[in-house]
Amino acid sequence: MHWLSELLTYRTLVKYLVVKDIKVKSRGTVLGILWTLMNPLLTIATYFVIFQYVFKVAIPDFLAFFLIAFLMWAFFSRTVSAAAVCITENQSLIGKAAFPLEALPLSAVLYQLFHHVVALAIAIPLVLTVLGPRVTWHVLWLVPVLLAFACLTLATAL
């Protein structure tokens, strides 16, 4: 538990690394930060057209389950891939300052979590529009499940 208290001490560094990644990785795109919204929207729209009109999947609520599962898998795989190389990508930062190395995978998880929350914010209203507004109290499970999944992803990344 010592490493957790040390990470809390360096929370400003983690915040800086996440914000830096958001700015730097969206800077090279034509749309800039708008690409954060467009990328999941285009992915969701592509899969919707393919499964709804090309394959004509007749399974009820298939699109909702597929989109949420696809977004969860994309978050997990992108995060673990980014965490696998985060130390080598930040070699210059490691040589210049003393900080816990766990901050680098944590910042990778938080950066991907930001994109995942944006994608979910697009996917959930889209699914509710397509399937109809059948919102129940089960929606309250979204935040705890997302936090638990982010913790599992962080554990894998570490």
Stockholm file with secondary structure:
# STOCKHOLM 1.0

chainA/1-158         MHWLSELLTYRTLVKYLVVKDIKVKSRGTVLGILWTLMNPLLTIATYFVIFQYVFKVAIPDFLAFFLIAFLMWAFFSRTVSAAAVCITENQSLIGKAAFPLEALPLSAVLYQLFHHVVALAIAIPLVLTVLGPRVTWHVLWLVPVLLAFACLTLATAL
#=GR chainA/1-158 SS CHHHHHHHHTHHHHHHHHHHHHHHHHHTSSSGGGHHHHHHHHHHHHHHHIIIIISCCCSTTHHHHHHHHHHHHHHHHHHHHHHHHHHHHTHHHHHHCCCCTTHHHHHHHHHHHHHHHHHHHHHHHHHHHHHCCCCCGGGGGHHHHHHHHHHHHHHHHC
#=GC SS_cons         CHHHHHHHHTHHHHHHHHHHHHHHHHHTSSSGGGHHHHHHHHHHHHHHHIIIIISCCCSTTHHHHHHHHHHHHHHHHHHHHHHHHHHHHTHHHHHHCCCCTTHHHHHHHHHHHHHHHHHHHHHHHHHHHHHCCCCCGGGGGHHHHHHHHHHHHHHHHC
//
